[in-house]
Amino acid sequence: MNIKDRKILHNGHYKLAELTVDADGKELKRERFEPGHAVAALVYDTLQQRYLFARQYRVGAESEILEVAAGMLDKEGESSDDAIRREIEEELGYAVDLLEPIAGFYPSPGASAEHIQLYYAEVSQKTSEGGGAADEDENIKVVAFTQDELTRAEFKDAKTLIAVQWLQLRKNQK
């Protein structure tokens, strides 16, 4: 399949594009959600020995969701590593001591171009209360879990499920 044409249908906070694709000589129209590239991290506070999560309202779920710290690469020239460090500080209020990539993935490739780079991060130095960026109207509550509590928690967010599963696999390999 080749993309023959791309037209922006909506260019607001997020983009919606219509792609014209050539599928073995047949022209097809496909809509694609284009939110951009994102970062996320499973964050471990080495002093408290707790995993830190963000609880916030998510419009797609129409409810509050408990999830790993995450955000968009929305600053000009910002790397994925720099973006997740910024997001951890904004959302959870910590400076990052260690950052380890876990995986990059497309959470919904059938209709979305979003790509998420997932990390594991260790923190120990609290720099602020967290809660999100004021100019982004975020209202984030920081929630901490021990390792045992984490295995019993119910997560509904895919990137968070991937991060917690990664942690369980890593723990089982040691």
N, C-alpha and C positions, 0 to 999 in steps of 0.2 A: 504494500500500500504506500502510495506517495501523497503527500499533502500538496494540493494544487493551488489552494487559495485559503486565506485566513482573514476573516472579517470580525471586527470587534462589535458585538451586539450591545454590550453594556460595559461602561468603564467608570465604575464607582469605587467604593472601598475595595471591591474585588472586580475582576474582569470575567466576562462571559464571551467566549469566541465561538464563531461558527467556522468549522473547517470543511473545505471541500476536498475530498480524498478520491484518488483513483484506485479502485480495487479491481485489478485485472481488466481494465477497460471500462468498468462501470463507475460512474461518478456518484459518490455518496455525500450527503451532508451530515455532519456530526457536530453537536454542541459540546464545548469543553469549558469547564470551570477552571479559571487560571488565578488561583490565589497567590502564587509565588512560591518561594522556597522557605522552609521552616526549619527550626532547630528545636530539640527537646532534650532533657537530661533527667536521669534518675540521680537524685542528689542525696549524698550521705554525709551527715554531720559527724565527724570523727570524734569530737569531744563529747557530745550527747549520746553518741552511738544510736542515732535515729535517722531514718529516711524521711526526707522532707518533700511534701507535696503541696500543690496549690488547689484550693477549692474555690471555684468561681462559676458564675452563671454562664452557660454556653447556649447561644441562640439555636443552634442546630438540634440540641437535645431538649431545648425548652425547659431546662432545669439546671441546678448546680451540679457540677461534675468534679470529681476528685481526680487530679491528673498530675503528671510530672510537669516540672517547669518547662515552659515552651513559648515560642514566639516566632515572628517572621524576620527574615533578613530584609529589613526595610531602610537601612542606612546605606548611602552611596559608598561602594567599595568595601563594605564590611564583610569579613570572612565568617564562615560558620562558627569557628572557634570563638571569635570576638562576640558574635551575636548571642551565643548561649551564655557566655560569661555575663554579658549585659542583662540578659533575661533573668538569670539566677539572682543577680543583685537587685533588679527591680522587683521581681515577684516574691523572692524568699528573704532578701536582705543579707546575703552573704557574698563574700569574695571567694573566688574559686582557688583552691590549693592544687588540685589535680584534675585533669580532664582527659578522658579516654573515649575514643569513638567506639560505638557499639555496632551501628549499621546505618545505612542510608536506604530509604524505601519510599515507594509510592503507596499511600494508604488507600487510595481508591482509583486505580488507573483506568477503569472503564469510562470515567467521565471527568476526571480531574487531573490536571498537570502538576498538582502539588507534590513536592518531594520533601521528605523530612530527614534530617541528619540527627540521629539519636546518639546521645553520649551517656557515660557514667561520670559523675563529678563528685569530688570530695571537697568539703568545706569545713572550716573551723572558726573563722573570724566573722562575727556578725558586724555588718557595717551600717545597717538601717533596720527599720521595722518591716521592710518589704511591703507587700500589699499591692504592687503594680505601679505602673507609671501614671502620675496624676493627669498628664495630658492625653492619656489613652482611656480615661474614665474606667479604669479597671478597679474592681473591688474584690481583691484576693485575700483569702484567709489561709495562713500557713498551717498545715496539719503534719504532725510528726508521728511516725510509726517505728516500733522496734522491729527486729527481724521476724519475731514470732507473730506480732500483730499484722505485719505485712502479708504473711501467707494466708491470713484469714480475711483480709480486706476484700471487698467486692468492688472491682473497677469496671467501668463501662467504656472507657476510652481506649482505643486500639493501641496508640503509641505507649500508653502506660502499661497495658497488658504485655506488650512486647518487652518493655524494660524489666518488668517484674519477672517474666519468664526467663529472660536472659540472666538475671540475678540468681534465680533458682538453679538453672543449668550450671552456672559458674560455681555456685556453692556445692553442688553435687560432684563436681570434678575435682574438688580439693580434698 
